[in-house]
Every structure is written in structure tokens, then in C-alpha cells.
């Protein structure tokens, strides 16, 4: 039963890892799009400054456009910071899911080895194989427990 729990948790964490990777990719794409927009608007601001010096009669209209563009740049910078923070948080969650999945997969392997050893021990009627199978069961239990524990207390 513990092997089934371990296997199920591995599959769950693997799925979460894939979903988090897709979400992080989306967030970084959004970040790049906002960055490109910010650079375009910054270029417009510079162009408007140059136009204002060469066309003083249009300075008032250009100042209004420039103020709008400067506000847009500030907005994009705030959105960039938010997108970056979200992407980094999603990548952190993805790494946690990967780590947990690895521990659950390892536990499944240990527990399956214990089950196989139990079968061999029953057929061979050898006490030392039973002891080893029990030790593998205990080790598998510890690894499953650790997999759940790192989910409760994720490291940076």
C-alpha cells in the first residue's frame, strides 16, 4: 500500500512539475513582451524629446505625448517587476515538485525492492532476507515521510 501511495505521489508531483514549468514559461514570455513594449515606449520618449528641440511650435503637444509615454514606461516597469516575481515563484514551486517527486520515486523503488525480497524470502524461507525486506520497508517509509516533509517545509 505504501508503494502505491509513493507511486501516486510521484505521478502527482511529476504532473505539477510539468504544469509549473508551462506556467513559468508563460510568465517569462509575458515578462519579455512587457520588456519589449517598455523599450518601444522609451524609444518614443527619446524621439519626442528630440522632436521638441527641433520643432518648438509643437512642444506643447509633444510634452503631452511624452508625459503619457513616461507614465506608460512606469506602468510597464511595475508590470515587469510583478511578472518577474510571479515567474520566479512559479519556478521555485516547480523545483519543489521535482524534489518531492524524486523522493517519492526513490521510495517506490525501495519499497518495490522490499516486496520482491519478501517474495524471495517466503520462497527460500530465509530469515535474513525477511530482515532485509523489513529494513527496506522501514527505509521506504522514511523516504516517503521525507517526501511529504519537504513539501511542508520547502527550502529556498
Secondary structure as UniProt FT lines:
FT   HELIX           2..54
FT   HELIX           56..58
FT   HELIX           59..124
FT   HELIX           127..152
//
